[in-house]
Amino acid sequence: MIAVLFGLLTGQTVAQGPAVIRIRTTEDLASCLERVLSELRPATSFVVEVGDPTVTQGADLVVGPGPRLTRVLESGRADDRWTARLGFHGRQLSAGSVVAAVVGGSARYEEARGLVMVLDGAVARTAFARCAGASASARDSFGVAETAPAFVAGSARYATAVVDWWMPACSLQRNAYTDRNEILGAPDALNQAPRGEPTKYRGMISLGQGGHVIVDMGQVISNSSGNDIRVYQFTGEEPVSLYAATSPSGPYTLVGFRRYCGNRIPGSPGNWGFCDFDLAEGGMGSARYLRVEDGELYPCLRGDTDSEGADIDAVELLNP
């Protein structure tokens, strides 16, 4: 039997059995989430409770705005290998997507993982968009983008060299992922930590507060129809700014400022996403050098994360 708990909405409680998955979400998402799950009729029983999704204790699954859950994912309290993006709540597309994530230390981890797999399907996203008021075009453009072409060995499709980089001293002191060369080549980031333990990433650079990396794409990027550049990000949904130039010393022209960078790649492992840019946005006909800059601006002096700032995995040419 499907049990639904709206703790803060009704003040009522529902008795739970050992197989019931506890889902914690915000008040504005609770009714849509319950409706979507009721339509899907998953094999696992569940309880939806209203609360702060960044507080994972006592929950098996948390659902909330992607940017709000970034610290939960980076800390390992929620497992970024098992997430689902449901689309966008209402029409506030710049706020990021609605993310469901399995709590890392959940006693019902496997059952919660199965429920996330149900939520990560097109049927669930369509039902959520219908309930939450997101248009189909917005959902397709921001939430269910197509997978990029596969990497071809020997091509210059991905960034080939680092020209320059910078991040503030406090980010250098605290961030565990500061190898600038991790941005080169095809996407390969992974979370290697066992479930329920703090995250242990490889294959990405955390840019820190306002930090940046300048890369050489190995060839001239010509402005073509549609988007020209894709930036891959791992674990969070931090915004990213992109600048472009024809010379390594600049001047650099702004192409996109603090763009949401959590579009999901269908079939990709865990919390791996991207953001796209069109050189035409900056009025440029061509470029070769790209400056990828953190747009989250999370204060490094807080010192409460070792992967602060946008976590960049790779940069790709979409029209080489």
C-alpha positions in Angstrom: 0.0 0.0 0.0 1.3 3.5 -0.8 1.5 5.6 2.3 1.8 9.4 2.0 2.8 11.7 4.8 2.5 15.5 4.6 3.9 16.2 8.1 4.0 19.9 8.0 1.0 20.3 5.8 -1.5 18.3 7.8 0.2 17.5 11.1 -0.8 13.8 10.6 1.5 10.8 10.7 1.2 7.5 9.0 2.5 4.2 10.5 5.4 2.9 8.5 6.4 -0.7 7.8 9.9 -2.0 7.2 9.7 -1.7 3.4 8.5 1.9 3.2 10.8 4.4 1.7 10.9 7.8 3.4 11.1 10.7 1.0 11.8 14.2 2.3 11.0 17.2 0.2 10.0 20.8 0.3 6.4 21.9 0.8 6.0 23.3 -2.7 7.1 20.0 -4.3 5.4 17.5 -2.0 2.0 17.3 -3.7 3.4 17.0 -7.3 5.9 14.4 -6.1 3.1 12.3 -4.5 0.9 12.6 -7.5 3.7 11.5 -9.9 4.6 8.5 -7.8 1.0 7.6 -7.4 0.6 7.6 -11.2 3.7 5.5 -11.7 2.7 2.9 -9.0 6.2 1.8 -8.1 6.6 -1.6 -6.5 8.2 0.0 -3.4 5.9 1.7 -0.9 6.8 5.2 0.1 6.1 8.0 2.5 6.4 11.7 1.4 7.2 14.0 4.3 7.6 17.8 4.1 10.9 19.0 5.5 14.3 20.3 4.7 15.8 18.0 2.1 19.3 19.1 3.1 18.7 17.3 6.4 19.1 13.6 5.5 18.9 12.0 8.9 15.9 9.6 9.0 15.3 9.9 5.2 16.0 7.4 2.5 15.5 9.8 -0.5 15.7 13.6 -0.6 14.1 15.7 -3.4 14.7 19.4 -3.8 16.2 22.1 -6.0 19.5 21.0 -7.5 21.6 24.0 -6.3 20.2 23.6 -2.8 21.3 19.9 -2.7 24.8 20.6 -4.0 26.5 20.4 -0.5 24.4 17.3 0.4 25.8 15.6 -2.7 29.3 16.8 -2.3 29.5 15.7 1.3 28.3 12.1 0.5 25.2 12.5 2.7 23.3 11.9 -0.5 24.9 9.6 -3.1 25.6 11.5 -6.4 25.8 8.2 -8.3 22.1 7.7 -7.8 20.2 10.8 -8.7 17.2 11.7 -10.9 16.3 15.1 -12.4 12.6 15.6 -12.6 12.7 18.8 -14.6 11.9 22.3 -13.4 9.4 23.5 -10.8 7.2 26.1 -12.4 8.9 28.4 -14.9 11.9 29.5 -12.9 14.4 27.8 -15.2 17.4 29.7 -13.9 16.9 28.3 -10.5 18.0 24.8 -11.6 16.4 21.5 -11.8 14.5 19.4 -9.2 16.8 16.6 -8.1 16.0 13.3 -6.3 19.0 11.6 -4.6 19.4 8.5 -2.5 20.6 9.1 1.0 24.1 7.6 1.3 23.6 5.9 4.7 20.1 4.7 4.2 19.2 1.3 5.6 16.9 0.9 2.6 19.5 2.0 0.1 18.8 -0.6 -2.6 15.0 0.1 -2.5 15.6 3.8 -2.6 17.9 3.4 -5.6 15.1 1.5 -7.4 12.7 4.3 -6.8 15.2 6.8 -8.2 15.5 4.7 -11.3 11.7 5.0 -11.7 11.9 8.8 -11.2 14.7 9.1 -13.8 12.5 8.0 -16.7 10.8 10.1 -19.3 7.4 9.2 -18.0 8.2 10.6 -14.6 9.6 13.8 -16.0 6.6 14.3 -18.3 4.2 13.7 -15.4 6.2 16.1 -13.1 6.3 18.8 -15.8 2.5 18.5 -16.3 1.9 18.8 -12.5 4.5 21.5 -11.8 3.7 23.7 -14.7 6.9 23.5 -16.8 6.4 23.7 -20.5 7.4 20.8 -22.7 9.8 23.0 -24.6 11.5 24.1 -21.4 11.7 20.5 -20.2 13.4 19.4 -23.5 15.8 22.4 -23.7 16.9 22.3 -20.1 16.2 18.9 -18.6 16.3 16.2 -21.2 19.1 17.1 -23.6 20.6 14.6 -26.0 23.9 12.9 -25.3 26.9 14.5 -27.0 28.7 12.6 -29.7 31.2 10.0 -28.5 34.9 10.9 -28.2 37.1 10.1 -31.2 40.7 9.3 -30.3 43.1 11.6 -31.9 40.6 14.4 -32.6 40.8 17.9 -31.2 37.1 17.7 -30.1 38.1 18.2 -26.4 40.4 20.7 -24.7 44.0 19.9 -25.5 46.1 22.1 -23.2 45.7 24.5 -20.2 47.0 28.0 -21.0 46.4 29.6 -17.5 44.4 29.1 -14.4 43.6 30.9 -11.1 41.7 30.3 -7.9 41.8 32.2 -4.5 44.2 31.1 -1.8 41.5 29.9 0.5 40.2 27.6 -2.2 43.7 26.3 -2.9 44.1 25.5 0.8 40.7 23.7 1.2 39.8 22.2 -2.1 40.9 18.6 -2.7 40.4 18.7 -6.5 42.8 21.4 -7.9 44.6 19.5 -10.7 44.0 21.8 -13.7 44.8 19.1 -16.2 41.7 17.2 -15.2 39.8 19.5 -17.5 41.6 18.1 -20.5 40.3 15.3 -22.8 36.9 13.5 -22.7 34.6 13.4 -19.7 35.8 10.8 -17.2 34.9 12.0 -13.7 33.9 9.4 -11.1 32.9 9.2 -7.4 35.1 6.3 -6.1 33.9 6.3 -2.5 31.9 3.3 -1.2 28.3 4.1 -0.5 27.6 5.9 2.7 31.1 7.3 2.9 32.4 10.8 2.1 32.9 11.5 -1.6 36.2 10.7 -3.3 36.2 12.1 -6.8 38.6 11.8 -9.7 38.6 13.4 -13.1 37.5 16.9 -12.2 38.8 20.3 -11.0 36.8 22.3 -8.4 37.3 25.9 -9.5 36.8 27.5 -6.1 35.2 30.9 -5.5 35.4 32.7 -8.8 38.3 30.6 -10.0 38.9 29.9 -13.7 40.8 27.8 -16.2 41.8 28.9 -19.7 42.1 26.0 -22.2 43.3 25.7 -25.8 40.8 23.8 -27.9 43.5 22.8 -30.4 41.8 24.3 -33.4 39.7 27.3 -34.5 36.1 27.2 -33.2 33.8 28.5 -35.9 30.4 29.8 -35.0 27.9 27.4 -36.5 24.1 27.0 -36.3 23.1 26.3 -32.7 25.5 25.7 -29.7 29.2 25.5 -30.3 30.7 24.6 -26.9 29.7 22.2 -24.1 31.1 22.3 -20.6 30.8 19.1 -18.5 30.3 19.4 -14.8 30.2 16.6 -12.2 28.4 16.3 -8.8 26.7 19.7 -8.4 24.7 22.2 -10.5 26.8 25.2 -10.0 26.6 28.0 -12.6 29.4 28.5 -15.1 30.6 31.5 -17.0 32.3 31.2 -20.4 34.6 33.6 -22.2 36.3 33.1 -25.5 39.3 34.6 -27.4 41.3 34.1 -30.6 44.6 34.6 -28.8 45.8 33.0 -25.5 46.4 36.5 -24.1 43.0 37.8 -25.0 41.1 39.9 -25.0 38.4 37.5 -23.8 34.7 38.1 -24.7 31.9 37.0 -22.5 29.8 34.3 -24.2 27.5 33.2 -21.3 27.4 34.5 -17.7 26.7 32.3 -14.7 24.8 29.7 -16.7 23.0 26.8 -15.0 25.2 23.8 -15.6 23.2 20.7 -14.6 21.5 19.5 -17.8 21.4 15.7 -17.5 22.9 13.4 -20.0 20.5 10.5 -20.3 22.1 7.2 -19.3 25.1 8.8 -17.7 26.3 7.6 -14.3 25.2 9.6 -11.3 25.2 13.4 -11.1 26.9 14.2 -14.4 25.6 17.2 -16.5 26.6 20.0 -18.8 25.8 23.5 -20.1 26.0 24.6 -23.7 27.2 27.9 -25.2 26.9 29.6 -28.6 29.7 31.9 -29.8 27.0 34.1 -31.4 25.8 35.0 -27.9 29.0 37.0 -27.5 28.9 38.3 -31.1 31.9 36.1 -32.1 32.5 34.5 -35.4 35.4 32.3 -34.2 37.6 31.6 -31.2 40.2 29.1 -30.1 40.8 29.7 -26.4 38.1 29.4 -23.7 38.0 30.7 -20.2 35.8 28.5 -18.0 34.9 30.4 -14.8 33.1 29.5 -11.6 29.7 31.2 -11.4 28.6 29.8 -8.1 30.7 32.2 -6.0 30.3 30.1 -2.9 32.4 31.6 -0.1 35.6 29.6 0.3 36.1 31.0 3.8 33.2 28.9 5.0 35.5 25.9 4.6 32.6 23.4 4.7 33.4 21.6 1.4 36.5 20.3 -0.2 35.0 20.7 -3.7 33.9 24.3 -3.6 33.0 26.0 -6.8 31.9 24.6 -10.2 33.4 21.1 -10.6 34.5 20.9 -14.3 35.2 17.6 -16.0 35.8 18.5 -19.7 35.2 21.1 -22.5 33.9 19.9 -25.9 33.5 21.4 -29.3 30.0 20.5 -30.7 30.8 21.4 -34.3 34.5 20.5 -34.9 
